[in-house]
Amino acid sequence: MNRRAWLFQSSSAVVTSTVAATAVGMEPPGQDPEPSDNMRMLIEVHKAAYLSFGEALHGIAGGKSDPARASREEERALLAICSYAAVREGDRLAKAQYILEIEARGELDLAEHVQAVLRS
């Protein structure tokens, strides 16, 4: 079998498997663009912790919040996202986009966060 015949057969197999997966009503492997409920929850928890930290830091909560405690909670929430093993494509995309947003603000500054991302 020559290279052209092999490439033709390979491309036919890819098209056939994609068409078959679509016909059955399921997505081909690696094509789940939506994040899982777990990934969404981790991001929402971090957003809430980040908001609480900002309120505690600026005294918006009326002196009821401890900025140090709020900072630790925000760090733990971000660490949970960083260490989350994103298996689905949608999870990987959501995790990468969110971590890049955090890093763009200059807030991905703890070594633990970077190590957790690398290990996940």
A tleap script that builds the chain and sets N, CA, C and O, in Angstrom:
source leaprc.protein.ff14SB
mol = sequence {
  NMET ASN ARG ARG ALA TRP LEU PHE GLN SER
  SER SER ALA VAL VAL THR SER THR VAL ALA
  ALA THR ALA VAL GLY MET GLU PRO PRO GLY
  GLN ASP PRO GLU PRO SER ASP ASN MET ARG
  MET LEU ILE GLU VAL HIE LYS ALA ALA TYR
  LEU SER PHE GLY GLU ALA LEU HIE GLY ILE
  ALA GLY GLY LYS SER ASP PRO ALA ARG ALA
  SER ARG GLU GLU GLU ARG ALA LEU LEU ALA
  ILE CYS SER TYR ALA ALA VAL ARG GLU GLY
  ASP ARG LEU ALA LYS ALA GLN TYR ILE LEU
  GLU ILE GLU ALA ARG GLY GLU LEU ASP LEU
  ALA GLU HIE VAL GLN ALA VAL LEU ARG CSER
}
set mol.1.N position { 0.862 -1.173 0.000 }
set mol.1.CA position { 0.000 0.000 0.000 }
set mol.1.C position { 0.907 1.235 0.000 }
set mol.1.O position { 1.836 1.332 0.802 }
set mol.2.N position { 0.631 2.158 -0.891 }
set mol.2.CA position { 1.439 3.366 -0.932 }
set mol.2.C position { 0.858 4.442 -0.009 }
set mol.2.O position { -0.228 4.290 0.550 }
set mol.3.N position { 1.599 5.504 0.128 }
set mol.3.CA position { 1.228 6.576 1.050 }
set mol.3.C position { -0.099 7.227 0.677 }
set mol.3.O position { -0.899 7.527 1.563 }
set mol.4.N position { -0.351 7.451 -0.596 }
set mol.4.CA position { -1.597 8.089 -1.024 }
set mol.4.C position { -2.807 7.224 -0.687 }
set mol.4.O position { -3.824 7.729 -0.213 }
set mol.5.N position { -2.696 5.939 -0.929 }
set mol.5.CA position { -3.805 5.028 -0.617 }
set mol.5.C position { -4.059 5.009 0.887 }
set mol.5.O position { -5.208 5.011 1.328 }
set mol.6.N position { -2.990 4.991 1.664 }
set mol.6.CA position { -3.125 4.983 3.122 }
set mol.6.C position { -3.790 6.268 3.620 }
set mol.6.O position { -4.673 6.215 4.476 }
set mol.7.N position { -3.373 7.416 3.093 }
set mol.7.CA position { -3.974 8.691 3.489 }
set mol.7.C position { -5.444 8.746 3.097 }
set mol.7.O position { -6.268 9.240 3.867 }
set mol.8.N position { -5.783 8.250 1.922 }
set mol.8.CA position { -7.175 8.240 1.481 }
set mol.8.C position { -8.025 7.382 2.406 }
set mol.8.O position { -9.122 7.784 2.793 }
set mol.9.N position { -7.528 6.205 2.762 }
set mol.9.CA position { -8.277 5.324 3.657 }
set mol.9.C position { -8.415 5.941 5.044 }
set mol.9.O position { -9.469 5.838 5.670 }
set mol.10.N position { -7.356 6.580 5.520 }
set mol.10.CA position { -7.405 7.216 6.842 }
set mol.10.C position { -8.431 8.337 6.874 }
set mol.10.O position { -9.211 8.444 7.820 }
set mol.11.N position { -8.431 9.170 5.844 }
set mol.11.CA position { -9.391 10.280 5.823 }
set mol.11.C position { -10.812 9.763 5.674 }
set mol.11.O position { -11.741 10.350 6.228 }
set mol.12.N position { -10.995 8.687 4.943 }
set mol.12.CA position { -12.328 8.093 4.813 }
set mol.12.C position { -12.818 7.579 6.153 }
set mol.12.O position { -13.998 7.716 6.477 }
set mol.13.N position { -11.930 6.992 6.931 }
set mol.13.CA position { -12.306 6.468 8.244 }
set mol.13.C position { -12.719 7.593 9.179 }
set mol.13.O position { -13.673 7.445 9.943 }
set mol.14.N position { -12.017 8.707 9.127 }
set mol.14.CA position { -12.355 9.847 9.982 }
set mol.14.C position { -13.723 10.396 9.609 }
set mol.14.O position { -14.546 10.657 10.486 }
set mol.15.N position { -13.972 10.575 8.325 }
set mol.15.CA position { -15.263 11.090 7.866 }
set mol.15.C position { -16.376 10.124 8.234 }
set mol.15.O position { -17.435 10.547 8.698 }
set mol.16.N position { -16.150 8.847 8.033 }
set mol.16.CA position { -17.166 7.842 8.342 }
set mol.16.C position { -17.492 7.827 9.826 }
set mol.16.O position { -18.666 7.779 10.195 }
set mol.17.N position { -16.478 7.868 10.687 }
set mol.17.CA position { -16.738 7.838 12.129 }
set mol.17.C position { -17.442 9.103 12.591 }
set mol.17.O position { -18.285 9.044 13.485 }
set mol.18.N position { -17.116 10.240 12.005 }
set mol.18.CA position { -17.777 11.490 12.368 }
set mol.18.C position { -19.236 11.477 11.935 }
set mol.18.O position { -20.113 11.888 12.694 }
set mol.19.N position { -19.499 11.011 10.727 }
set mol.19.CA position { -20.871 10.930 10.227 }
set mol.19.C position { -21.675 9.944 11.058 }
set mol.19.O position { -22.827 10.215 11.396 }
set mol.20.N position { -21.085 8.808 11.389 }
set mol.20.CA position { -21.784 7.799 12.187 }
set mol.20.C position { -22.103 8.336 13.573 }
set mol.20.O position { -23.202 8.115 14.084 }
set mol.21.N position { -21.162 9.034 14.185 }
set mol.21.CA position { -21.399 9.596 15.517 }
set mol.21.C position { -22.498 10.643 15.470 }
set mol.21.O position { -23.324 10.711 16.381 }
set mol.22.N position { -22.522 11.452 14.435 }
set mol.22.CA position { -23.558 12.470 14.295 }
set mol.22.C position { -24.915 11.824 14.047 }
set mol.22.O position { -25.927 12.276 14.581 }
set mol.23.N position { -24.937 10.776 13.245 }
set mol.23.CA position { -26.191 10.094 12.939 }
set mol.23.C position { -26.790 9.448 14.178 }
set mol.23.O position { -28.012 9.409 14.326 }
set mol.24.N position { -25.952 8.943 15.063 }
set mol.24.CA position { -26.427 8.309 16.286 }
set mol.24.C position { -26.868 9.361 17.296 }
set mol.24.O position { -27.591 9.047 18.241 }
set mol.25.N position { -26.449 10.585 17.107 }
set mol.25.CA position { -26.852 11.658 18.012 }
set mol.25.C position { -25.846 11.934 19.105 }
set mol.25.O position { -26.156 12.630 20.072 }
set mol.26.N position { -24.666 11.410 18.970 }
set mol.26.CA position { -23.633 11.692 19.955 }
set mol.26.C position { -22.512 12.465 19.286 }
set mol.26.O position { -22.326 12.409 18.071 }
set mol.27.N position { -21.778 13.184 20.109 }
set mol.27.CA position { -20.684 13.977 19.569 }
set mol.27.C position { -19.456 13.096 19.398 }
set mol.27.O position { -19.256 12.166 20.179 }
set mol.28.N position { -18.633 13.370 18.395 }
set mol.28.CA position { -17.393 12.628 18.250 }
set mol.28.C position { -16.504 12.876 19.469 }
set mol.28.O position { -16.650 13.898 20.140 }
set mol.29.N position { -15.586 11.955 19.763 }
set mol.29.CA position { -14.705 12.148 20.915 }
set mol.29.C position { -13.972 13.480 20.837 }
set mol.29.O position { -13.507 13.887 19.773 }
set mol.30.N position { -13.878 14.142 21.965 }
set mol.30.CA position { -13.148 15.398 22.026 }
set mol.30.C position { -13.922 16.591 21.511 }
set mol.30.O position { -13.328 17.644 21.283 }
set mol.31.N position { -15.228 16.468 21.319 }
set mol.31.CA position { -16.006 17.564 20.764 }
set mol.31.C position { -17.063 18.080 21.731 }
set mol.31.O position { -18.099 18.575 21.286 }
set mol.32.N position { -16.840 17.982 23.027 }
set mol.32.CA position { -17.813 18.473 24.005 }
set mol.32.C position { -17.405 19.873 24.450 }
set mol.32.O position { -16.628 20.018 25.394 }
set mol.33.N position { -17.919 20.906 23.782 }
set mol.33.CA position { -17.471 22.272 24.037 }
set mol.33.C position { -17.967 22.862 25.351 }
set mol.33.O position { -17.406 23.851 25.825 }
set mol.34.N position { -18.988 22.292 25.943 }
set mol.34.CA position { -19.543 22.841 27.178 }
set mol.34.C position { -18.829 22.255 28.391 }
set mol.34.O position { -18.586 21.050 28.446 }
set mol.35.N position { -18.493 23.104 29.364 }
set mol.35.CA position { -17.863 22.574 30.583 }
set mol.35.C position { -18.869 21.788 31.420 }
set mol.35.O position { -20.079 22.001 31.334 }
set mol.36.N position { -18.343 20.886 32.220 }
set mol.36.CA position { -19.191 20.082 33.092 }
set mol.36.C position { -19.734 20.949 34.225 }
set mol.36.O position { -19.272 22.066 34.456 }
set mol.37.N position { -20.718 20.408 34.917 }
set mol.37.CA position { -21.280 21.120 36.071 }
set mol.37.C position { -20.218 21.330 37.143 }
set mol.37.O position { -20.215 22.360 37.817 }
set mol.38.N position { -19.314 20.359 37.309 }
set mol.38.CA position { -18.244 20.497 38.305 }
set mol.38.C position { -17.337 21.684 37.985 }
set mol.38.O position { -16.995 22.467 38.871 }
set mol.39.N position { -16.953 21.812 36.723 }
set mol.39.CA position { -16.072 22.919 36.333 }
set mol.39.C position { -16.787 24.249 36.500 }
set mol.39.O position { -16.202 25.214 36.993 }
set mol.40.N position { -18.042 24.305 36.093 }
set mol.40.CA position { -18.823 25.540 36.267 }
set mol.40.C position { -18.916 25.916 37.746 }
set mol.40.O position { -18.760 27.082 38.110 }
set mol.41.N position { -19.173 24.913 38.596 }
set mol.41.CA position { -19.303 25.168 40.025 }
set mol.41.C position { -17.992 25.705 40.605 }
set mol.41.O position { -18.008 26.660 41.382 }
set mol.42.N position { -16.864 25.103 40.236 }
set mol.42.CA position { -15.573 25.573 40.738 }
set mol.42.C position { -15.325 27.025 40.340 }
set mol.42.O position { -14.837 27.815 41.149 }
set mol.43.N position { -15.654 27.377 39.111 }
set mol.43.CA position { -15.459 28.755 38.645 }
set mol.43.C position { -16.380 29.706 39.393 }
set mol.43.O position { -15.950 30.786 39.799 }
set mol.44.N position { -17.638 29.326 39.581 }
set mol.44.CA position { -18.584 30.185 40.308 }
set mol.44.C position { -18.173 30.361 41.766 }
set mol.44.O position { -18.297 31.453 42.320 }
set mol.45.N position { -17.685 29.289 42.389 }
set mol.45.CA position { -17.217 29.386 43.782 }
set mol.45.C position { -16.040 30.350 43.861 }
set mol.45.O position { -15.964 31.161 44.784 }
set mol.46.N position { -15.118 30.267 42.896 }
set mol.46.CA position { -13.978 31.179 42.923 }
set mol.46.C position { -14.420 32.617 42.692 }
set mol.46.O position { -13.927 33.529 43.355 }
set mol.47.N position { -15.340 32.829 41.762 }
set mol.47.CA position { -15.823 34.195 41.514 }
set mol.47.C position { -16.459 34.782 42.771 }
set mol.47.O position { -16.246 35.952 43.089 }
set mol.48.N position { -17.240 33.971 43.485 }
set mol.48.CA position { -17.872 34.439 44.724 }
set mol.48.C position { -16.820 34.725 45.791 }
set mol.48.O position { -16.912 35.729 46.498 }
set mol.49.N position { -15.820 33.850 45.912 }
set mol.49.CA position { -14.753 34.059 46.894 }
set mol.49.C position { -13.938 35.300 46.546 }
set mol.49.O position { -13.532 36.050 47.433 }
set mol.50.N position { -13.701 35.513 45.263 }
set mol.50.CA position { -12.951 36.691 44.821 }
set mol.50.C position { -13.725 37.967 45.136 }
set mol.50.O position { -13.144 38.959 45.577 }
set mol.51.N position { -15.028 37.938 44.910 }
set mol.51.CA position { -15.880 39.084 45.225 }
set mol.51.C position { -15.882 39.359 46.730 }
set mol.51.O position { -15.775 40.509 47.154 }
set mol.52.N position { -16.003 38.304 47.530 }
set mol.52.CA position { -15.980 38.454 48.991 }
set mol.52.C position { -14.647 39.007 49.465 }
set mol.52.O position { -14.599 39.842 50.368 }
set mol.53.N position { -13.561 38.537 48.853 }
set mol.53.CA position { -12.239 39.045 49.215 }
set mol.53.C position { -12.135 40.535 48.902 }
set mol.53.O position { -11.624 41.305 49.715 }
set mol.54.N position { -12.614 40.943 47.733 }
set mol.54.CA position { -12.588 42.364 47.378 }
set mol.54.C position { -13.407 43.202 48.333 }
set mol.54.O position { -12.993 44.295 48.718 }
set mol.55.N position { -14.573 42.696 48.723 }
set mol.55.CA position { -15.417 43.421 49.678 }
set mol.55.C position { -14.747 43.517 51.037 }
set mol.55.O position { -14.787 44.569 51.674 }
set mol.56.N position { -14.132 42.434 51.488 }
set mol.56.CA position { -13.446 42.444 52.782 }
set mol.56.C position { -12.247 43.377 52.748 }
set mol.56.O position { -11.983 44.094 53.713 }
set mol.57.N position { -11.534 43.368 51.651 }
set mol.57.CA position { -10.344 44.199 51.517 }
set mol.57.C position { -10.678 45.684 51.525 }
set mol.57.O position { -9.938 46.491 52.087 }
set mol.58.N position { -11.787 46.036 50.905 }
set mol.58.CA position { -12.177 47.441 50.808 }
set mol.58.C position { -13.165 47.861 51.883 }
set mol.58.O position { -13.647 48.994 51.878 }
set mol.59.N position { -13.465 46.962 52.797 }
set mol.59.CA position { -14.363 47.296 53.903 }
set mol.59.C position { -15.804 47.461 53.497 }
set mol.59.O position { -16.573 48.100 54.216 }
set mol.60.N position { -16.196 46.908 52.370 }
set mol.60.CA position { -17.568 47.047 51.885 }
set mol.60.C position { -18.536 46.246 52.745 }
set mol.60.O position { -19.706 46.606 52.868 }
set mol.61.N position { -18.054 45.174 53.333 }
set mol.61.CA position { -18.922 44.291 54.117 }
set mol.61.C position { -19.245 44.879 55.484 }
set mol.61.O position { -19.856 44.204 56.313 }
set mol.62.N position { -18.857 46.092 55.729 }
set mol.62.CA position { -19.180 46.750 56.994 }
set mol.62.C position { -18.337 46.278 58.160 }
set mol.62.O position { -18.798 46.289 59.302 }
set mol.63.N position { -17.108 45.865 57.892 }
set mol.63.CA position { -16.219 45.444 58.962 }
set mol.63.C position { -16.500 44.049 59.485 }
set mol.63.O position { -15.890 43.626 60.466 }
set mol.64.N position { -17.410 43.327 58.851 }
set mol.64.CA position { -17.770 41.992 59.314 }
set mol.64.C position { -16.818 40.922 58.792 }
set mol.64.O position { -16.744 39.831 59.358 }
set mol.65.N position { -16.096 41.220 57.731 }
set mol.65.CA position { -15.239 40.219 57.110 }
set mol.65.C position { -13.781 40.432 57.467 }
set mol.65.O position { -13.322 41.560 57.645 }
set mol.66.N position { -13.072 39.333 57.566 }
set mol.66.CA position { -11.640 39.335 57.826 }
set mol.66.C position { -10.922 39.204 56.481 }
set mol.66.O position { -11.043 38.169 55.826 }
set mol.67.N position { -10.180 40.227 56.056 }
set mol.67.CA position { -9.511 40.166 54.750 }
set mol.67.C position { -8.547 38.984 54.615 }
set mol.67.O position { -8.443 38.394 53.539 }
set mol.68.N position { -7.847 38.635 55.689 }
set mol.68.CA position { -6.905 37.511 55.622 }
set mol.68.C position { -7.648 36.194 55.388 }
set mol.68.O position { -7.211 35.363 54.592 }
set mol.69.N position { -8.763 36.010 56.081 }
set mol.69.CA position { -9.558 34.791 55.907 }
set mol.69.C position { -10.152 34.752 54.500 }
set mol.69.O position { -10.145 33.708 53.848 }
set mol.70.N position { -10.662 35.881 54.039 }
set mol.70.CA position { -11.241 35.954 52.694 }
set mol.70.C position { -10.176 35.672 51.630 }
set mol.70.O position { -10.461 35.041 50.613 }
set mol.71.N position { -8.956 36.140 51.870 }
set mol.71.CA position { -7.858 35.885 50.946 }
set mol.71.C position { -7.540 34.393 50.880 }
set mol.71.O position { -7.336 33.846 49.796 }
set mol.72.N position { -7.499 33.738 52.034 }
set mol.72.CA position { -7.229 32.293 52.068 }
set mol.72.C position { -8.327 31.508 51.349 }
set mol.72.O position { -8.045 30.553 50.626 }
set mol.73.N position { -9.575 31.918 51.553 }
set mol.73.CA position { -10.687 31.235 50.878 }
set mol.73.C position { -10.597 31.402 49.362 }
set mol.73.O position { -10.846 30.462 48.608 }
set mol.74.N position { -10.240 32.608 48.927 }
set mol.74.CA position { -10.098 32.856 47.489 }
set mol.74.C position { -8.950 32.023 46.925 }
set mol.74.O position { -9.071 31.458 45.838 }
set mol.75.N position { -7.837 31.945 47.656 }
set mol.75.CA position { -6.694 31.146 47.209 }
set mol.75.C position { -7.058 29.668 47.108 }
set mol.75.O position { -6.665 28.994 46.156 }
set mol.76.N position { -7.809 29.162 48.090 }
set mol.76.CA position { -8.231 27.754 48.063 }
set mol.76.C position { -9.172 27.487 46.882 }
set mol.76.O position { -9.078 26.448 46.228 }
set mol.77.N position { -10.068 28.422 46.620 }
set mol.77.CA position { -10.996 28.249 45.499 }
set mol.77.C position { -10.246 28.236 44.167 }
set mol.77.O position { -10.568 27.446 43.279 }
set mol.78.N position { -9.253 29.105 44.030 }
set mol.78.CA position { -8.456 29.126 42.804 }
set mol.78.C position { -7.603 27.866 42.704 }
set mol.78.O position { -7.421 27.328 41.612 }
set mol.79.N position { -7.084 27.396 43.822 }
set mol.79.CA position { -6.296 26.162 43.829 }
set mol.79.C position { -7.149 24.971 43.387 }
set mol.79.O position { -6.658 24.070 42.707 }
set mol.80.N position { -8.418 24.971 43.772 }
set mol.80.CA position { -9.320 23.892 43.350 }
set mol.80.C position { -9.480 23.880 41.831 }
set mol.80.O position { -9.528 22.813 41.217 }
set mol.81.N position { -9.562 25.058 41.229 }
set mol.81.CA position { -9.661 25.133 39.765 }
set mol.81.C position { -8.353 24.679 39.130 }
set mol.81.O position { -8.351 23.900 38.177 }
set mol.82.N position { -7.245 25.173 39.664 }
set mol.82.CA position { -5.938 24.833 39.099 }
set mol.82.C position { -5.653 23.337 39.167 }
set mol.82.O position { -5.038 22.784 38.255 }
set mol.83.N position { -6.087 22.683 40.224 }
set mol.83.CA position { -5.782 21.262 40.393 }
set mol.83.C position { -6.839 20.344 39.788 }
set mol.83.O position { -6.656 19.127 39.769 }
set mol.84.N position { -7.934 20.904 39.296 }
set mol.84.CA position { -9.006 20.097 38.714 }
set mol.84.C position { -8.508 19.388 37.459 }
set mol.84.O position { -7.994 20.026 36.541 }
set mol.85.N position { -8.661 18.084 37.425 }
set mol.85.CA position { -8.243 17.288 36.263 }
set mol.85.C position { -9.320 17.392 35.183 }
set mol.85.O position { -10.295 16.641 35.189 }
set mol.86.N position { -9.133 18.311 34.280 }
set mol.86.CA position { -10.114 18.567 33.220 }
set mol.86.C position { -9.949 17.522 32.123 }
set mol.86.O position { -9.055 17.626 31.283 }
set mol.87.N position { -10.813 16.520 32.138 }
set mol.87.CA position { -10.732 15.425 31.176 }
set mol.87.C position { -11.475 15.776 29.893 }
set mol.87.O position { -10.986 15.507 28.795 }
set mol.88.N position { -12.647 16.371 30.026 }
set mol.88.CA position { -13.455 16.728 28.861 }
set mol.88.C position { -12.886 17.967 28.181 }
set mol.88.O position { -12.280 18.823 28.826 }
set mol.89.N position { -13.087 18.048 26.888 }
set mol.89.CA position { -12.583 19.197 26.134 }
set mol.89.C position { -13.208 20.505 26.620 }
set mol.89.O position { -12.522 21.522 26.713 }
set mol.90.N position { -14.489 20.482 26.926 }
set mol.90.CA position { -15.157 21.678 27.431 }
set mol.90.C position { -14.568 22.144 28.747 }
set mol.90.O position { -14.432 23.345 28.981 }
set mol.91.N position { -14.213 21.191 29.617 }
set mol.91.CA position { -13.582 21.531 30.889 }
set mol.91.C position { -12.195 22.125 30.668 }
set mol.91.O position { -11.821 23.114 31.299 }
set mol.92.N position { -11.439 21.508 29.762 }
set mol.92.CA position { -10.088 22.024 29.487 }
set mol.92.C position { -10.153 23.442 28.945 }
set mol.92.O position { -9.363 24.299 29.339 }
set mol.93.N position { -11.087 23.688 28.047 }
set mol.93.CA position { -11.228 25.018 27.458 }
set mol.93.C position { -11.655 26.039 28.508 }
set mol.93.O position { -11.085 27.127 28.582 }
set mol.94.N position { -12.653 25.697 29.319 }
set mol.94.CA position { -13.131 26.618 30.354 }
set mol.94.C position { -12.041 26.891 31.383 }
set mol.94.O position { -11.846 28.033 31.802 }
set mol.95.N position { -11.334 25.842 31.789 }
set mol.95.CA position { -10.260 26.000 32.776 }
set mol.95.C position { -9.148 26.888 32.221 }
set mol.95.O position { -8.683 27.803 32.899 }
set mol.96.N position { -8.727 26.617 30.996 }
set mol.96.CA position { -7.654 27.406 30.390 }
set mol.96.C position { -8.056 28.868 30.247 }
set mol.96.O position { -7.273 29.760 30.575 }
set mol.97.N position { -9.265 29.122 29.761 }
set mol.97.CA position { -9.712 30.504 29.585 }
set mol.97.C position { -9.788 31.226 30.924 }
set mol.97.O position { -9.370 32.379 31.034 }
set mol.98.N position { -10.319 30.552 31.941 }
set mol.98.CA position { -10.470 31.202 33.240 }
set mol.98.C position { -9.109 31.475 33.875 }
set mol.98.O position { -8.883 32.553 34.424 }
set mol.99.N position { -8.212 30.510 33.803 }
set mol.99.CA position { -6.879 30.708 34.387 }
set mol.99.C position { -6.129 31.804 33.643 }
set mol.99.O position { -5.394 32.575 34.260 }
set mol.100.N position { -6.304 31.883 32.332 }
set mol.100.CA position { -5.663 32.964 31.581 }
set mol.100.C position { -6.223 34.327 31.976 }
set mol.100.O position { -5.481 35.308 32.023 }
set mol.101.N position { -7.526 34.401 32.261 }
set mol.101.CA position { -8.114 35.657 32.743 }
set mol.101.C position { -7.501 36.055 34.085 }
set mol.101.O position { -7.169 37.220 34.303 }
set mol.102.N position { -7.355 35.089 34.969 }
set mol.102.CA position { -6.773 35.349 36.291 }
set mol.102.C position { -5.326 35.807 36.132 }
set mol.102.O position { -4.895 36.765 36.773 }
set mol.103.N position { -4.582 35.115 35.272 }
set mol.103.CA position { -3.181 35.453 35.058 }
set mol.103.C position { -3.042 36.833 34.424 }
set mol.103.O position { -2.101 37.560 34.741 }
set mol.104.N position { -3.960 37.207 33.537 }
set mol.104.CA position { -3.913 38.517 32.882 }
set mol.104.C position { -4.093 39.646 33.890 }
set mol.104.O position { -3.580 40.748 33.695 }
set mol.105.N position { -4.827 39.366 34.973 }
set mol.105.CA position { -4.979 40.362 36.042 }
set mol.105.C position { -3.770 40.374 36.964 }
set mol.105.O position { -3.688 41.202 37.871 }
set mol.106.N position { -2.825 39.455 36.737 }
set mol.106.CA position { -1.629 39.382 37.566 }
set mol.106.C position { -1.863 38.693 38.894 }
set mol.106.O position { -1.136 38.930 39.858 }
set mol.107.N position { -2.879 37.838 38.949 }
set mol.107.CA position { -3.251 37.232 40.222 }
set mol.107.C position { -2.950 35.745 40.314 }
set mol.107.O position { -3.338 35.101 41.289 }
set mol.108.N position { -2.284 35.198 39.345 }
set mol.108.CA position { -1.869 33.799 39.416 }
set mol.108.C position { -0.414 33.803 39.874 }
set mol.108.O position { 0.496 33.431 39.134 }
set mol.109.N position { -0.228 34.236 41.114 }
set mol.109.CA position { 1.113 34.522 41.584 }
set mol.109.C position { 1.661 33.538 42.606 }
set mol.109.O position { 2.820 33.663 43.002 }
set mol.110.N position { 0.883 32.579 43.041 }
set mol.110.CA position { 1.374 31.618 44.016 }
set mol.110.C position { 1.945 30.392 43.310 }
set mol.110.O position { 1.365 29.885 42.350 }
set mol.111.N position { 3.074 29.934 43.791 }
set mol.111.CA position { 3.708 28.753 43.201 }
set mol.111.C position { 2.790 27.536 43.278 }
set mol.111.O position { 2.816 26.681 42.393 }
set mol.112.N position { 1.981 27.456 44.332 }
set mol.112.CA position { 1.074 26.315 44.494 }
set mol.112.C position { 0.064 26.244 43.349 }
set mol.112.O position { -0.295 25.157 42.896 }
set mol.113.N position { -0.388 27.402 42.889 }
set mol.113.CA position { -1.354 27.429 41.791 }
set mol.113.C position { -0.720 26.920 40.500 }
set mol.113.O position { -1.308 26.103 39.792 }
set mol.114.N position { 0.456 27.395 40.206 }
set mol.114.CA position { 1.144 26.986 38.983 }
set mol.114.C position { 1.477 25.497 39.041 }
set mol.114.O position { 1.301 24.786 38.051 }
set mol.115.N position { 1.955 25.019 40.189 }
set mol.115.CA position { 2.267 23.597 40.338 }
set mol.115.C position { 1.016 22.743 40.181 }
set mol.115.O position { 1.067 21.674 39.573 }
set mol.116.N position { -0.098 23.203 40.719 }
set mol.116.CA position { -1.353 22.453 40.603 }
set mol.116.C position { -1.797 22.357 39.151 }
set mol.116.O position { -2.276 21.311 38.714 }
set mol.117.N position { -1.640 23.447 38.399 }
set mol.117.CA position { -1.995 23.416 36.977 }
set mol.117.C position { -1.114 22.408 36.246 }
set mol.117.O position { -1.604 21.618 35.439 }
set mol.118.N position { 0.165 22.438 36.525 }
set mol.118.CA position { 1.084 21.530 35.842 }
set mol.118.C position { 0.813 20.073 36.192 }
set mol.118.O position { 0.974 19.195 35.345 }
set mol.119.N position { 0.408 19.807 37.416 }
set mol.119.CA position { 0.132 18.429 37.841 }
set mol.119.C position { -1.217 17.928 37.358 }
set mol.119.O position { -1.427 16.721 37.238 }
set mol.120.N position { -2.130 18.846 37.080 }
set mol.120.CA position { -3.466 18.410 36.647 }
set mol.120.C position { -3.394 18.010 35.211 }
set mol.120.O position { -4.403 17.607 34.631 }
savepdb mol mol.pdb
quit
